[in-house]
Amino acid sequence: MSKPFRFRLERVRELREHDEDRAREDLAASLGAQVRGQAMLHAATLRVAQAQSDRRDGVLSGGPVASFDLHAHQLWAERLQRQRADAELALERAGAEVDARRSALVEASRAREALERLKERGRLEHRAEMERLEGAQLDEMALAGFLRRRRASGEAAR
């Protein structure tokens, strides 16, 4: 009876698999943050464009515009520009985070795959050894049967 294959580094392989799963989840979270950052940048860009359009429409309407209103609108437009710049910076950071998480996932996958290959190689070596032992047992049984028949035929000839 052959003994079953036991991979001695199975616990390490399981940990590496867990690390890969965690890296995959981290990448998904950072991709979600990047998508949210893109949406925030788009919304900020639309607000800036709307502020510019409102200012243009107010000036072009031909009516009198108080300097206080112009100044307030200018401050508001500058604040929107800063928000847009902040959103753009946040998006760049999110992109860098996605790249880092993707690299971490690739590294975790490589580490797990190395152990998977080692496990498979061990399984194949185990199978070859079990087949060799089984072949040796069959040869021994065949030899014992041959010797038994030879003795039986030798005793019958006497």
PyMOL commands that place a pseudoatom at each C-alpha (Angstrom):
pseudoatom trace, name=CA, resn=MET, resi=1, chain=A, elem=C, hetatm=0, pos=[0.000, 0.000, 0.000]
pseudoatom trace, name=CA, resn=SER, resi=2, chain=A, elem=C, hetatm=0, pos=[1.487, 3.319, -1.015]
pseudoatom trace, name=CA, resn=LYS, resi=3, chain=A, elem=C, hetatm=0, pos=[1.502, 6.210, 1.372]
pseudoatom trace, name=CA, resn=PRO, resi=4, chain=A, elem=C, hetatm=0, pos=[-0.244, 9.419, 0.260]
pseudoatom trace, name=CA, resn=PHE, resi=5, chain=A, elem=C, hetatm=0, pos=[1.795, 12.428, -0.828]
pseudoatom trace, name=CA, resn=ARG, resi=6, chain=A, elem=C, hetatm=0, pos=[2.290, 15.023, 1.868]
pseudoatom trace, name=CA, resn=PHE, resi=7, chain=A, elem=C, hetatm=0, pos=[3.706, 18.417, 0.910]
pseudoatom trace, name=CA, resn=ARG, resi=8, chain=A, elem=C, hetatm=0, pos=[5.775, 19.590, 3.849]
pseudoatom trace, name=CA, resn=LEU, resi=9, chain=A, elem=C, hetatm=0, pos=[5.423, 23.256, 2.927]
pseudoatom trace, name=CA, resn=GLU, resi=10, chain=A, elem=C, hetatm=0, pos=[1.628, 23.148, 2.661]
pseudoatom trace, name=CA, resn=ARG, resi=11, chain=A, elem=C, hetatm=0, pos=[1.148, 25.641, 5.507]
pseudoatom trace, name=CA, resn=VAL, resi=12, chain=A, elem=C, hetatm=0, pos=[3.555, 28.066, 3.823]
pseudoatom trace, name=CA, resn=ARG, resi=13, chain=A, elem=C, hetatm=0, pos=[1.724, 27.585, 0.517]
pseudoatom trace, name=CA, resn=GLU, resi=14, chain=A, elem=C, hetatm=0, pos=[-1.590, 28.324, 2.239]
pseudoatom trace, name=CA, resn=LEU, resi=15, chain=A, elem=C, hetatm=0, pos=[-0.127, 31.492, 3.772]
pseudoatom trace, name=CA, resn=ARG, resi=16, chain=A, elem=C, hetatm=0, pos=[1.167, 32.603, 0.390]
pseudoatom trace, name=CA, resn=GLU, resi=17, chain=A, elem=C, hetatm=0, pos=[-2.241, 31.918, -1.120]
pseudoatom trace, name=CA, resn=HIS, resi=18, chain=A, elem=C, hetatm=0, pos=[-3.820, 33.992, 1.651]
pseudoatom trace, name=CA, resn=ASP, resi=19, chain=A, elem=C, hetatm=0, pos=[-1.311, 36.796, 0.984]
pseudoatom trace, name=CA, resn=GLU, resi=20, chain=A, elem=C, hetatm=0, pos=[-2.226, 36.695, -2.700]
pseudoatom trace, name=CA, resn=ASP, resi=21, chain=A, elem=C, hetatm=0, pos=[-5.938, 36.922, -1.868]
pseudoatom trace, name=CA, resn=ARG, resi=22, chain=A, elem=C, hetatm=0, pos=[-5.276, 39.886, 0.417]
pseudoatom trace, name=CA, resn=ALA, resi=23, chain=A, elem=C, hetatm=0, pos=[-3.187, 41.577, -2.301]
pseudoatom trace, name=CA, resn=ARG, resi=24, chain=A, elem=C, hetatm=0, pos=[-6.032, 40.998, -4.775]
pseudoatom trace, name=CA, resn=GLU, resi=25, chain=A, elem=C, hetatm=0, pos=[-8.513, 42.596, -2.351]
pseudoatom trace, name=CA, resn=ASP, resi=26, chain=A, elem=C, hetatm=0, pos=[-6.165, 45.541, -1.777]
pseudoatom trace, name=CA, resn=LEU, resi=27, chain=A, elem=C, hetatm=0, pos=[-5.855, 46.045, -5.528]
pseudoatom trace, name=CA, resn=ALA, resi=28, chain=A, elem=C, hetatm=0, pos=[-9.636, 45.981, -5.895]
pseudoatom trace, name=CA, resn=ALA, resi=29, chain=A, elem=C, hetatm=0, pos=[-9.978, 48.577, -3.127]
pseudoatom trace, name=CA, resn=SER, resi=30, chain=A, elem=C, hetatm=0, pos=[-7.383, 50.843, -4.712]
pseudoatom trace, name=CA, resn=LEU, resi=31, chain=A, elem=C, hetatm=0, pos=[-9.064, 50.481, -8.111]
pseudoatom trace, name=CA, resn=GLY, resi=32, chain=A, elem=C, hetatm=0, pos=[-12.325, 51.535, -6.461]
pseudoatom trace, name=CA, resn=ALA, resi=33, chain=A, elem=C, hetatm=0, pos=[-10.583, 54.553, -4.936]
pseudoatom trace, name=CA, resn=GLN, resi=34, chain=A, elem=C, hetatm=0, pos=[-9.166, 55.429, -8.345]
pseudoatom trace, name=CA, resn=VAL, resi=35, chain=A, elem=C, hetatm=0, pos=[-12.622, 55.274, -9.941]
pseudoatom trace, name=CA, resn=ARG, resi=36, chain=A, elem=C, hetatm=0, pos=[-14.000, 57.486, -7.174]
pseudoatom trace, name=CA, resn=GLY, resi=37, chain=A, elem=C, hetatm=0, pos=[-11.096, 59.875, -7.745]
pseudoatom trace, name=CA, resn=GLN, resi=38, chain=A, elem=C, hetatm=0, pos=[-11.887, 60.021, -11.455]
pseudoatom trace, name=CA, resn=ALA, resi=39, chain=A, elem=C, hetatm=0, pos=[-15.510, 60.816, -10.649]
pseudoatom trace, name=CA, resn=MET, resi=40, chain=A, elem=C, hetatm=0, pos=[-14.452, 63.539, -8.207]
pseudoatom trace, name=CA, resn=LEU, resi=41, chain=A, elem=C, hetatm=0, pos=[-12.103, 65.074, -10.789]
pseudoatom trace, name=CA, resn=HIS, resi=42, chain=A, elem=C, hetatm=0, pos=[-14.821, 64.992, -13.420]
pseudoatom trace, name=CA, resn=ALA, resi=43, chain=A, elem=C, hetatm=0, pos=[-17.305, 66.647, -11.046]
pseudoatom trace, name=CA, resn=ALA, resi=44, chain=A, elem=C, hetatm=0, pos=[-14.748, 69.304, -10.059]
pseudoatom trace, name=CA, resn=THR, resi=45, chain=A, elem=C, hetatm=0, pos=[-13.979, 69.986, -13.721]
pseudoatom trace, name=CA, resn=LEU, resi=46, chain=A, elem=C, hetatm=0, pos=[-17.685, 70.418, -14.433]
pseudoatom trace, name=CA, resn=ARG, resi=47, chain=A, elem=C, hetatm=0, pos=[-18.042, 72.826, -11.489]
pseudoatom trace, name=CA, resn=VAL, resi=48, chain=A, elem=C, hetatm=0, pos=[-15.109, 74.914, -12.739]
pseudoatom trace, name=CA, resn=ALA, resi=49, chain=A, elem=C, hetatm=0, pos=[-16.561, 74.996, -16.252]
pseudoatom trace, name=CA, resn=GLN, resi=50, chain=A, elem=C, hetatm=0, pos=[-19.959, 75.982, -14.856]
pseudoatom trace, name=CA, resn=ALA, resi=51, chain=A, elem=C, hetatm=0, pos=[-18.378, 78.775, -12.778]
pseudoatom trace, name=CA, resn=GLN, resi=52, chain=A, elem=C, hetatm=0, pos=[-16.585, 80.098, -15.848]
pseudoatom trace, name=CA, resn=SER, resi=53, chain=A, elem=C, hetatm=0, pos=[-19.802, 79.925, -17.827]
pseudoatom trace, name=CA, resn=ASP, resi=54, chain=A, elem=C, hetatm=0, pos=[-21.737, 81.718, -15.048]
pseudoatom trace, name=CA, resn=ARG, resi=55, chain=A, elem=C, hetatm=0, pos=[-19.140, 84.481, -14.925]
pseudoatom trace, name=CA, resn=ARG, resi=56, chain=A, elem=C, hetatm=0, pos=[-19.147, 84.875, -18.688]
pseudoatom trace, name=CA, resn=ASP, resi=57, chain=A, elem=C, hetatm=0, pos=[-22.949, 84.953, -18.772]
pseudoatom trace, name=CA, resn=GLY, resi=58, chain=A, elem=C, hetatm=0, pos=[-23.036, 87.524, -15.963]
pseudoatom trace, name=CA, resn=VAL, resi=59, chain=A, elem=C, hetatm=0, pos=[-20.528, 89.828, -17.635]
pseudoatom trace, name=CA, resn=LEU, resi=60, chain=A, elem=C, hetatm=0, pos=[-22.032, 89.439, -21.081]
pseudoatom trace, name=CA, resn=SER, resi=61, chain=A, elem=C, hetatm=0, pos=[-25.578, 90.013, -19.910]
pseudoatom trace, name=CA, resn=GLY, resi=62, chain=A, elem=C, hetatm=0, pos=[-24.881, 93.701, -20.248]
pseudoatom trace, name=CA, resn=GLY, resi=63, chain=A, elem=C, hetatm=0, pos=[-26.316, 94.613, -16.873]
pseudoatom trace, name=CA, resn=PRO, resi=64, chain=A, elem=C, hetatm=0, pos=[-24.354, 96.262, -14.113]
pseudoatom trace, name=CA, resn=VAL, resi=65, chain=A, elem=C, hetatm=0, pos=[-22.312, 93.917, -11.945]
pseudoatom trace, name=CA, resn=ALA, resi=66, chain=A, elem=C, hetatm=0, pos=[-21.132, 95.013, -8.521]
pseudoatom trace, name=CA, resn=SER, resi=67, chain=A, elem=C, hetatm=0, pos=[-17.436, 94.720, -7.803]
pseudoatom trace, name=CA, resn=PHE, resi=68, chain=A, elem=C, hetatm=0, pos=[-18.284, 92.834, -4.616]
pseudoatom trace, name=CA, resn=ASP, resi=69, chain=A, elem=C, hetatm=0, pos=[-20.146, 90.216, -6.688]
pseudoatom trace, name=CA, resn=LEU, resi=70, chain=A, elem=C, hetatm=0, pos=[-17.238, 89.954, -9.114]
pseudoatom trace, name=CA, resn=HIS, resi=71, chain=A, elem=C, hetatm=0, pos=[-14.795, 89.533, -6.252]
pseudoatom trace, name=CA, resn=ALA, resi=72, chain=A, elem=C, hetatm=0, pos=[-16.998, 86.919, -4.517]
pseudoatom trace, name=CA, resn=HIS, resi=73, chain=A, elem=C, hetatm=0, pos=[-17.379, 85.037, -7.779]
pseudoatom trace, name=CA, resn=GLN, resi=74, chain=A, elem=C, hetatm=0, pos=[-13.615, 85.179, -8.352]
pseudoatom trace, name=CA, resn=LEU, resi=75, chain=A, elem=C, hetatm=0, pos=[-12.938, 83.755, -4.877]
pseudoatom trace, name=CA, resn=TRP, resi=76, chain=A, elem=C, hetatm=0, pos=[-15.499, 81.026, -5.472]
pseudoatom trace, name=CA, resn=ALA, resi=77, chain=A, elem=C, hetatm=0, pos=[-13.940, 80.179, -8.871]
pseudoatom trace, name=CA, resn=GLU, resi=78, chain=A, elem=C, hetatm=0, pos=[-10.472, 80.037, -7.303]
pseudoatom trace, name=CA, resn=ARG, resi=79, chain=A, elem=C, hetatm=0, pos=[-11.768, 77.719, -4.597]
pseudoatom trace, name=CA, resn=LEU, resi=80, chain=A, elem=C, hetatm=0, pos=[-13.264, 75.466, -7.275]
pseudoatom trace, name=CA, resn=GLN, resi=81, chain=A, elem=C, hetatm=0, pos=[-9.918, 75.500, -9.120]
pseudoatom trace, name=CA, resn=ARG, resi=82, chain=A, elem=C, hetatm=0, pos=[-8.125, 74.446, -5.913]
pseudoatom trace, name=CA, resn=GLN, resi=83, chain=A, elem=C, hetatm=0, pos=[-10.666, 71.668, -5.375]
pseudoatom trace, name=CA, resn=ARG, resi=84, chain=A, elem=C, hetatm=0, pos=[-10.085, 70.499, -8.938]
pseudoatom trace, name=CA, resn=ALA, resi=85, chain=A, elem=C, hetatm=0, pos=[-6.305, 70.572, -8.422]
pseudoatom trace, name=CA, resn=ASP, resi=86, chain=A, elem=C, hetatm=0, pos=[-6.737, 68.621, -5.171]
pseudoatom trace, name=CA, resn=ALA, resi=87, chain=A, elem=C, hetatm=0, pos=[-8.918, 66.071, -6.978]
pseudoatom trace, name=CA, resn=GLU, resi=88, chain=A, elem=C, hetatm=0, pos=[-6.298, 65.764, -9.710]
pseudoatom trace, name=CA, resn=LEU, resi=89, chain=A, elem=C, hetatm=0, pos=[-3.555, 65.225, -7.135]
pseudoatom trace, name=CA, resn=ALA, resi=90, chain=A, elem=C, hetatm=0, pos=[-5.697, 62.646, -5.318]
pseudoatom trace, name=CA, resn=LEU, resi=91, chain=A, elem=C, hetatm=0, pos=[-6.265, 60.841, -8.614]
pseudoatom trace, name=CA, resn=GLU, resi=92, chain=A, elem=C, hetatm=0, pos=[-2.522, 60.746, -9.288]
pseudoatom trace, name=CA, resn=ARG, resi=93, chain=A, elem=C, hetatm=0, pos=[-1.943, 59.312, -5.821]
pseudoatom trace, name=CA, resn=ALA, resi=94, chain=A, elem=C, hetatm=0, pos=[-4.678, 56.746, -6.392]
pseudoatom trace, name=CA, resn=GLY, resi=95, chain=A, elem=C, hetatm=0, pos=[-3.012, 55.776, -9.671]
pseudoatom trace, name=CA, resn=ALA, resi=96, chain=A, elem=C, hetatm=0, pos=[0.314, 55.320, -7.894]
pseudoatom trace, name=CA, resn=GLU, resi=97, chain=A, elem=C, hetatm=0, pos=[-1.442, 53.260, -5.227]
pseudoatom trace, name=CA, resn=VAL, resi=98, chain=A, elem=C, hetatm=0, pos=[-3.017, 51.050, -7.918]
pseudoatom trace, name=CA, resn=ASP, resi=99, chain=A, elem=C, hetatm=0, pos=[0.414, 50.511, -9.469]
pseudoatom trace, name=CA, resn=ALA, resi=100, chain=A, elem=C, hetatm=0, pos=[1.910, 49.605, -6.090]
pseudoatom trace, name=CA, resn=ARG, resi=101, chain=A, elem=C, hetatm=0, pos=[-0.956, 47.223, -5.283]
pseudoatom trace, name=CA, resn=ARG, resi=102, chain=A, elem=C, hetatm=0, pos=[-0.700, 45.616, -8.719]
pseudoatom trace, name=CA, resn=SER, resi=103, chain=A, elem=C, hetatm=0, pos=[3.029, 45.054, -8.181]
pseudoatom trace, name=CA, resn=ALA, resi=104, chain=A, elem=C, hetatm=0, pos=[2.322, 43.555, -4.757]
pseudoatom trace, name=CA, resn=LEU, resi=105, chain=A, elem=C, hetatm=0, pos=[-0.241, 41.206, -6.309]
pseudoatom trace, name=CA, resn=VAL, resi=106, chain=A, elem=C, hetatm=0, pos=[2.210, 40.118, -9.001]
pseudoatom trace, name=CA, resn=GLU, resi=107, chain=A, elem=C, hetatm=0, pos=[4.851, 39.428, -6.350]
pseudoatom trace, name=CA, resn=ALA, resi=108, chain=A, elem=C, hetatm=0, pos=[2.392, 37.496, -4.164]
pseudoatom trace, name=CA, resn=SER, resi=109, chain=A, elem=C, hetatm=0, pos=[1.279, 35.461, -7.189]
pseudoatom trace, name=CA, resn=ARG, resi=110, chain=A, elem=C, hetatm=0, pos=[4.869, 34.614, -8.073]
pseudoatom trace, name=CA, resn=ALA, resi=111, chain=A, elem=C, hetatm=0, pos=[5.591, 33.489, -4.528]
pseudoatom trace, name=CA, resn=ARG, resi=112, chain=A, elem=C, hetatm=0, pos=[2.516, 31.245, -4.462]
pseudoatom trace, name=CA, resn=GLU, resi=113, chain=A, elem=C, hetatm=0, pos=[3.174, 29.858, -7.943]
pseudoatom trace, name=CA, resn=ALA, resi=114, chain=A, elem=C, hetatm=0, pos=[6.742, 28.962, -6.965]
pseudoatom trace, name=CA, resn=LEU, resi=115, chain=A, elem=C, hetatm=0, pos=[5.388, 26.841, -4.119]
pseudoatom trace, name=CA, resn=GLU, resi=116, chain=A, elem=C, hetatm=0, pos=[2.722, 25.358, -6.402]
pseudoatom trace, name=CA, resn=ARG, resi=117, chain=A, elem=C, hetatm=0, pos=[5.462, 24.265, -8.826]
pseudoatom trace, name=CA, resn=LEU, resi=118, chain=A, elem=C, hetatm=0, pos=[7.484, 22.853, -5.942]
pseudoatom trace, name=CA, resn=LYS, resi=119, chain=A, elem=C, hetatm=0, pos=[4.421, 20.964, -4.707]
pseudoatom trace, name=CA, resn=GLU, resi=120, chain=A, elem=C, hetatm=0, pos=[3.716, 19.552, -8.169]
pseudoatom trace, name=CA, resn=ARG, resi=121, chain=A, elem=C, hetatm=0, pos=[7.343, 18.506, -8.604]
pseudoatom trace, name=CA, resn=GLY, resi=122, chain=A, elem=C, hetatm=0, pos=[7.197, 16.789, -5.203]
pseudoatom trace, name=CA, resn=ARG, resi=123, chain=A, elem=C, hetatm=0, pos=[3.956, 15.057, -6.155]
pseudoatom trace, name=CA, resn=LEU, resi=124, chain=A, elem=C, hetatm=0, pos=[5.519, 13.749, -9.388]
pseudoatom trace, name=CA, resn=GLU, resi=125, chain=A, elem=C, hetatm=0, pos=[8.640, 12.563, -7.545]
pseudoatom trace, name=CA, resn=HIS, resi=126, chain=A, elem=C, hetatm=0, pos=[6.438, 10.843, -4.961]
pseudoatom trace, name=CA, resn=ARG, resi=127, chain=A, elem=C, hetatm=0, pos=[4.413, 9.135, -7.675]
pseudoatom trace, name=CA, resn=ALA, resi=128, chain=A, elem=C, hetatm=0, pos=[7.570, 7.959, -9.452]
pseudoatom trace, name=CA, resn=GLU, resi=129, chain=A, elem=C, hetatm=0, pos=[8.971, 6.597, -6.180]
pseudoatom trace, name=CA, resn=MET, resi=130, chain=A, elem=C, hetatm=0, pos=[5.693, 4.808, -5.368]
pseudoatom trace, name=CA, resn=GLU, resi=131, chain=A, elem=C, hetatm=0, pos=[5.605, 3.294, -8.873]
pseudoatom trace, name=CA, resn=ARG, resi=132, chain=A, elem=C, hetatm=0, pos=[9.222, 2.186, -8.485]
pseudoatom trace, name=CA, resn=LEU, resi=133, chain=A, elem=C, hetatm=0, pos=[8.462, 0.555, -5.122]
pseudoatom trace, name=CA, resn=GLU, resi=134, chain=A, elem=C, hetatm=0, pos=[5.336, -1.083, -6.515]
pseudoatom trace, name=CA, resn=GLY, resi=135, chain=A, elem=C, hetatm=0, pos=[7.330, -2.408, -9.473]
pseudoatom trace, name=CA, resn=ALA, resi=136, chain=A, elem=C, hetatm=0, pos=[9.955, -3.808, -7.101]
pseudoatom trace, name=CA, resn=GLN, resi=137, chain=A, elem=C, hetatm=0, pos=[7.224, -5.519, -5.054]
pseudoatom trace, name=CA, resn=LEU, resi=138, chain=A, elem=C, hetatm=0, pos=[5.680, -7.014, -8.198]
pseudoatom trace, name=CA, resn=ASP, resi=139, chain=A, elem=C, hetatm=0, pos=[9.099, -8.226, -9.353]
pseudoatom trace, name=CA, resn=GLU, resi=140, chain=A, elem=C, hetatm=0, pos=[9.713, -9.792, -5.939]
pseudoatom trace, name=CA, resn=MET, resi=141, chain=A, elem=C, hetatm=0, pos=[6.305, -11.488, -6.004]
pseudoatom trace, name=CA, resn=ALA, resi=142, chain=A, elem=C, hetatm=0, pos=[6.926, -12.783, -9.522]
pseudoatom trace, name=CA, resn=LEU, resi=143, chain=A, elem=C, hetatm=0, pos=[10.348, -14.104, -8.512]
pseudoatom trace, name=CA, resn=ALA, resi=144, chain=A, elem=C, hetatm=0, pos=[8.893, -15.800, -5.420]
pseudoatom trace, name=CA, resn=GLY, resi=145, chain=A, elem=C, hetatm=0, pos=[6.186, -17.416, -7.558]
pseudoatom trace, name=CA, resn=PHE, resi=146, chain=A, elem=C, hetatm=0, pos=[8.765, -18.563, -10.110]
pseudoatom trace, name=CA, resn=LEU, resi=147, chain=A, elem=C, hetatm=0, pos=[10.970, -20.082, -7.407]
pseudoatom trace, name=CA, resn=ARG, resi=148, chain=A, elem=C, hetatm=0, pos=[7.962, -21.778, -5.809]
pseudoatom trace, name=CA, resn=ARG, resi=149, chain=A, elem=C, hetatm=0, pos=[6.940, -23.311, -9.158]
pseudoatom trace, name=CA, resn=ARG, resi=150, chain=A, elem=C, hetatm=0, pos=[10.510, -24.349, -9.875]
pseudoatom trace, name=CA, resn=ARG, resi=151, chain=A, elem=C, hetatm=0, pos=[10.808, -26.079, -6.514]
pseudoatom trace, name=CA, resn=ALA, resi=152, chain=A, elem=C, hetatm=0, pos=[7.419, -27.712, -7.027]
pseudoatom trace, name=CA, resn=SER, resi=153, chain=A, elem=C, hetatm=0, pos=[8.396, -28.987, -10.478]
pseudoatom trace, name=CA, resn=GLY, resi=154, chain=A, elem=C, hetatm=0, pos=[11.805, -30.138, -9.154]
pseudoatom trace, name=CA, resn=GLU, resi=155, chain=A, elem=C, hetatm=0, pos=[10.193, -32.081, -6.318]
pseudoatom trace, name=CA, resn=ALA, resi=156, chain=A, elem=C, hetatm=0, pos=[7.687, -33.622, -8.713]
pseudoatom trace, name=CA, resn=ALA, resi=157, chain=A, elem=C, hetatm=0, pos=[10.513, -34.803, -10.956]
pseudoatom trace, name=CA, resn=ARG, resi=158, chain=A, elem=C, hetatm=0, pos=[12.180, -36.771, -8.145]
for i in range(1, 158): cmd.bond("trace and resi %d" % i, "trace and resi %d" % (i + 1))
show_as sticks, trace
zoom trace
